[in-house]
């Protein structure tokens, strides 16, 4: 089975490709929609270039960044315990069952850092309230609207004809919902192809992790990639969280906040200066979203990988200064998932 094609934000593909080339051991190109910190941030992590890191919503009325508290401490509860509870919650969720021709509607809030050099140039911070409609069974155009836009938006239509630009390169425009693009070959947003058995799911995560990271790192990243703006049924999602509990290198971080302002508890895995977090409700353990955080913890040494390091990776002093530990690079909060009859319907 192949990871489904990306449906990313317009205008971000070139930036992500640049970032992937600079941090090839850190991230893989994601299979679905995702905001990543900019190429300047990648350069800062790689070389320690003097930059300022800005996060939307983390500044006072003067524009000055708030002083962030130290990153959430590692709790005594182990990551497997949190993931098992998340699995139990997922298993008891009512299952959505779309019919042919229907769409999956996803509402989320995302934010990524802005990186400015000493001249004030670079990538600005970005925050987005996203409304996305995707064909439940594929083969139709989807739609992206940001920040509550009604008349405008971006059609999401992937074609393998070699001539149609990727959806993420199309500019936002006034659209006619009665005239969607045709000939789209987008993958289903309703995932019926995923295992429901824990062992089979773990095998699937490792087998479908396509990137240059060590297998344990790539498998953990694949969890967030798979469930982002896609509907994974209760049985498969429960199996996925239990399978994730068997991936090494994870720790628990409490007192975290997602991009919608909700309190959470996170299970994270750190590799080469960035920690990937999966965020859960601290009481029910419902999945809330994800984030990426600067983290220089080097205690995890994953095995395997295509290119084993001859010497351990270490951040420079300048890097630590310019990209301080605990800074959030990207975050996304899943707010609502529903089955609708047509694009634009909520």
C-alpha positions as CSV (number, residue, x, y, z in Angstrom):
1,X,0.0,0.0,0.0
2,X,1.2,3.5,-0.8
3,X,0.9,6.6,1.4
4,X,-1.8,8.8,-0.1
5,X,-0.8,11.9,-2.1
6,X,-0.3,15.3,-0.4
7,X,-2.9,18.0,-0.4
8,X,-1.0,20.8,1.1
9,X,-1.5,24.5,1.6
10,X,-1.2,26.6,-1.5
11,X,2.2,28.1,-2.0
12,X,4.1,25.9,0.5
13,X,5.4,23.1,-1.7
14,X,8.6,24.8,-2.8
15,X,9.3,25.9,0.8
16,X,8.8,22.4,2.1
17,X,10.9,20.9,-0.6
18,X,13.8,23.3,0.3
19,X,13.3,22.4,4.0
20,X,13.3,18.7,3.2
21,X,16.6,18.9,1.4
22,X,18.2,20.8,4.3
23,X,16.8,18.6,7.0
24,X,16.6,15.3,5.2
25,X,17.5,13.4,8.3
26,X,14.9,15.2,10.3
27,X,11.7,15.1,8.4
28,X,10.2,13.3,5.5
29,X,8.0,14.9,2.9
30,X,4.5,14.4,4.4
31,X,1.8,12.5,2.6
32,X,-0.9,15.0,3.5
33,X,-1.5,18.6,4.2
34,X,1.1,20.1,6.6
35,X,2.7,23.4,7.5
36,X,6.4,23.3,8.2
37,X,8.8,25.8,9.6
38,X,10.5,27.7,6.9
39,X,13.8,27.1,5.1
40,X,15.4,29.8,7.2
41,X,14.6,27.9,10.3
42,X,16.2,24.8,8.7
43,X,19.3,26.9,8.0
44,X,19.3,28.1,11.6
45,X,19.2,24.5,12.9
46,X,21.9,23.5,10.4
47,X,24.3,26.4,10.7
48,X,23.3,28.6,13.7
49,X,22.5,31.6,11.5
50,X,21.3,34.6,13.5
51,X,17.5,34.7,13.1
52,X,14.5,35.6,15.2
53,X,11.8,32.9,15.7
54,X,8.2,34.2,15.8
55,X,5.1,32.2,16.4
56,X,1.6,33.6,15.6
57,X,-0.4,34.2,18.8
58,X,2.6,34.2,21.1
59,X,3.2,37.9,21.1
60,X,1.9,40.8,23.2
61,X,0.0,43.9,21.8
62,X,3.3,45.6,21.0
63,X,4.5,42.7,18.8
64,X,7.2,41.6,21.2
65,X,7.3,37.8,21.7
66,X,6.1,36.6,25.1
67,X,8.6,34.8,27.2
68,X,7.7,31.2,27.0
69,X,7.9,29.0,30.1
70,X,10.3,26.1,30.0
71,X,9.0,23.2,28.0
72,X,6.7,20.8,29.8
73,X,8.5,18.4,32.1
74,X,8.5,14.8,31.4
75,X,5.9,13.1,33.6
76,X,6.4,9.9,35.5
77,X,3.7,8.2,33.5
78,X,5.3,6.3,30.6
79,X,4.4,7.0,27.0
80,X,3.0,3.5,26.4
81,X,0.4,4.1,29.2
82,X,-0.8,7.3,27.6
83,X,-1.0,5.7,24.2
84,X,-2.9,2.7,25.5
85,X,-5.5,5.1,27.1
86,X,-5.7,7.0,23.8
87,X,-6.3,3.7,22.1
88,X,-9.1,2.9,24.5
89,X,-10.8,6.2,23.8
90,X,-10.4,5.9,20.1
91,X,-11.9,2.4,20.2
92,X,-15.1,3.7,21.8
93,X,-15.7,6.5,19.4
94,X,-18.8,6.2,17.1
95,X,-17.7,5.3,13.6
96,X,-18.5,7.6,10.7
97,X,-19.7,5.8,7.6
98,X,-19.8,7.9,4.5
99,X,-21.5,6.8,1.3
100,X,-20.1,6.9,-2.2
101,X,-20.1,10.5,-3.4
102,X,-20.0,12.0,0.0
103,X,-17.1,14.1,1.5
104,X,-15.2,14.2,4.7
105,X,-15.1,17.7,6.3
106,X,-12.1,18.6,8.5
107,X,-11.8,21.8,10.6
108,X,-8.5,22.6,12.2
109,X,-6.2,25.4,13.4
110,X,-2.6,25.4,12.4
111,X,0.4,27.7,13.0
112,X,4.0,27.8,12.0
113,X,6.9,29.9,13.1
114,X,8.2,32.9,11.3
115,X,11.9,33.3,10.7
116,X,13.4,36.8,10.3
117,X,17.1,37.7,9.9
118,X,18.7,40.8,11.4
119,X,17.4,42.8,8.5
120,X,13.8,41.7,9.2
121,X,13.7,39.6,6.0
122,X,12.5,36.0,5.7
123,X,9.4,34.1,6.2
124,X,6.6,35.7,8.2
125,X,4.7,33.7,10.8
126,X,1.5,32.0,9.6
127,X,-1.7,31.0,11.3
128,X,-4.7,29.4,9.6
129,X,-8.2,28.3,10.5
130,X,-8.7,25.6,8.0
131,X,-11.8,24.1,6.5
132,X,-11.1,21.2,4.2
133,X,-13.5,19.0,2.2
134,X,-12.1,15.8,0.7
135,X,-13.8,13.0,-1.3
136,X,-14.5,10.1,1.1
137,X,-13.6,7.6,-1.6
138,X,-11.3,9.6,-3.8
139,X,-11.6,10.5,-7.4
140,X,-13.2,13.9,-6.9
141,X,-12.0,17.5,-6.3
142,X,-11.7,18.6,-2.7
143,X,-11.8,22.2,-1.4
144,X,-9.7,24.3,1.0
145,X,-11.0,27.4,2.7
146,X,-9.1,29.4,5.3
147,X,-10.2,31.7,8.0
148,X,-13.9,31.4,7.3
149,X,-13.8,32.5,3.7
150,X,-17.2,31.8,2.0
151,X,-16.9,32.8,-1.7
152,X,-13.2,32.0,-2.2
153,X,-11.1,29.0,-1.7
154,X,-8.8,26.6,-3.4
155,X,-9.8,23.5,-5.3
156,X,-7.7,20.4,-4.4
157,X,-7.3,18.2,-7.4
158,X,-4.4,15.9,-8.1
159,X,-3.9,14.7,-11.6
160,X,-1.1,12.4,-12.9
161,X,-1.2,13.8,-16.4
162,X,2.1,15.6,-16.0
163,X,0.5,18.9,-17.0
164,X,-1.8,20.0,-14.2
165,X,0.1,21.9,-11.4
166,X,-0.1,20.3,-7.9
167,X,-3.1,21.6,-5.9
168,X,-0.8,23.4,-3.4
169,X,0.5,25.7,-6.2
170,X,-2.9,27.0,-7.2
171,X,-3.7,30.5,-6.0
172,X,-6.8,31.2,-3.9
173,X,-9.6,32.5,-6.1
174,X,-13.3,33.0,-6.4
175,X,-14.8,29.6,-7.1
176,X,-18.1,28.2,-8.3
177,X,-19.0,25.2,-6.2
178,X,-21.2,23.9,-9.0
179,X,-18.2,23.6,-11.3
180,X,-15.5,21.6,-9.6
181,X,-12.4,20.4,-11.5
182,X,-12.8,17.0,-13.2
183,X,-10.5,14.1,-13.8
184,X,-9.1,14.3,-10.2
185,X,-7.2,11.3,-8.9
186,X,-7.1,12.2,-5.3
187,X,-6.8,9.4,-2.7
188,X,-9.7,8.6,-0.4
189,X,-10.0,10.6,2.8
190,X,-11.9,7.8,4.4
191,X,-9.2,5.2,5.1
192,X,-10.5,1.7,4.8
193,X,-7.1,0.2,3.9
194,X,-5.5,0.3,7.4
195,X,-5.1,-2.7,9.7
196,X,-7.1,-3.1,12.9
197,X,-4.6,-5.6,14.5
198,X,-1.9,-4.0,16.6
199,X,1.0,-6.1,15.1
200,X,-0.2,-5.6,11.6
201,X,-0.5,-1.8,12.2
202,X,3.0,-1.6,13.6
203,X,4.3,-3.4,10.5
204,X,2.3,-1.0,8.3
205,X,3.7,2.0,10.0
206,X,7.3,0.8,9.5
207,X,6.6,-0.4,5.9
208,X,4.9,2.8,4.8
209,X,7.5,5.2,6.4
210,X,9.2,6.7,3.3
211,X,12.1,9.0,4.2
212,X,15.7,9.2,5.2
213,X,15.3,8.9,9.0
214,X,16.0,5.8,11.0
215,X,13.0,3.5,10.9
216,X,11.9,4.2,14.5
217,X,11.9,7.9,13.9
218,X,10.1,7.6,10.5
219,X,7.4,5.3,11.9
220,X,6.5,7.8,14.6
221,X,6.3,10.7,12.1
222,X,4.1,8.5,9.9
223,X,1.5,8.3,12.7
224,X,0.8,12.1,12.5
225,X,1.0,12.1,8.7
226,X,-1.6,9.4,8.4
227,X,-4.3,10.9,10.6
228,X,-3.8,14.5,9.6
229,X,-7.0,15.6,7.7
230,X,-7.9,12.0,7.0
231,X,-10.5,9.8,8.7
232,X,-9.2,6.7,10.3
233,X,-11.9,4.5,11.8
234,X,-12.1,3.7,15.5
235,X,-10.6,0.2,15.2
236,X,-7.7,1.2,13.1
237,X,-7.0,4.3,15.1
238,X,-7.0,2.3,18.3
239,X,-4.6,-0.2,16.8
240,X,-2.4,2.7,15.6
241,X,-2.0,4.2,19.0
242,X,-1.3,0.8,20.6
243,X,1.3,0.2,17.9
244,X,2.8,3.6,18.5
245,X,3.3,2.5,22.2
246,X,5.8,0.0,20.9
247,X,7.9,2.5,19.0
248,X,11.0,3.3,21.1
249,X,12.3,6.7,22.0
250,X,9.1,8.3,23.2
251,X,8.5,10.3,26.3
252,X,5.5,12.0,27.9
253,X,5.2,15.8,28.3
254,X,2.4,17.3,30.4
255,X,1.0,20.9,30.6
256,X,1.2,21.4,26.8
257,X,-1.3,23.5,24.8
258,X,-2.5,22.9,21.3
259,X,-3.0,25.6,18.6
260,X,-6.7,25.9,19.7
261,X,-5.6,26.8,23.2
262,X,-6.7,23.4,24.7
263,X,-4.7,21.9,27.5
264,X,-3.1,18.5,26.7
265,X,-0.6,15.8,27.4
266,X,1.9,14.9,24.7
267,X,3.8,11.9,23.6
268,X,6.9,13.0,21.8
269,X,10.0,11.6,20.1
270,X,13.2,13.7,19.7
271,X,15.7,13.3,16.9
272,X,18.3,15.8,15.6
273,X,17.0,18.8,17.5
274,X,13.3,18.6,16.8
275,X,10.6,16.7,18.8
276,X,7.5,15.5,17.2
277,X,4.5,15.5,19.6
278,X,1.2,13.8,19.5
279,X,-1.2,15.8,21.8
280,X,-4.1,14.2,23.8
281,X,-6.7,15.5,26.1
282,X,-5.2,15.0,29.7
283,X,-8.5,13.6,31.0
284,X,-10.1,11.6,28.2
285,X,-7.0,11.0,26.1
286,X,-8.8,12.0,22.9
287,X,-6.4,12.9,20.2
288,X,-6.2,16.7,19.9
289,X,-3.4,17.4,17.4
290,X,0.3,17.6,16.9
291,X,3.3,20.0,17.1
292,X,7.0,20.2,16.5
293,X,9.3,21.7,19.2
294,X,13.0,22.5,19.3
295,X,14.5,20.0,21.7
296,X,18.2,19.2,22.0
297,X,17.7,16.0,24.1
298,X,20.1,13.5,22.5
299,X,19.4,10.5,24.7
300,X,17.5,8.6,22.0
301,X,19.8,6.7,19.6
302,X,17.6,4.9,17.0
303,X,18.9,1.9,15.4
304,X,19.0,1.2,11.7
305,X,18.6,3.8,9.0
306,X,20.1,4.3,5.5
307,X,23.1,6.4,6.6
308,X,24.3,5.7,10.1
309,X,26.2,8.7,11.6
310,X,29.9,8.4,12.0
311,X,29.8,10.9,14.9
312,X,26.8,11.9,17.0
313,X,24.8,14.9,16.0
314,X,25.3,17.9,18.3
315,X,23.9,21.4,18.0
316,X,26.4,24.3,18.1
317,X,26.4,27.0,20.8
318,X,25.2,29.5,18.2
319,X,22.4,27.2,17.2
320,X,21.2,26.9,20.8
321,X,21.2,30.7,21.1
322,X,19.3,31.4,17.9
323,X,16.9,28.4,18.1
324,X,16.3,28.1,21.9
325,X,15.0,24.8,23.3
326,X,11.3,24.7,23.8
327,X,10.3,26.9,20.9
328,X,7.3,25.6,19.0
329,X,8.0,25.4,15.2
330,X,4.7,24.0,14.0
331,X,1.4,23.0,15.6
332,X,-2.0,21.9,14.4
333,X,-5.3,21.2,16.3
334,X,-8.0,19.0,14.9
335,X,-11.3,20.6,15.8
336,X,-14.1,18.7,13.9
337,X,-14.6,15.8,11.5
338,X,-17.9,15.2,9.8
339,X,-19.5,13.5,6.8
340,X,-21.2,15.9,4.4
341,X,-23.0,15.6,1.0
342,X,-21.0,18.3,-0.9
343,X,-18.1,20.6,-0.7
344,X,-18.8,23.8,1.2
345,X,-21.3,22.1,3.5
346,X,-20.5,22.1,7.3
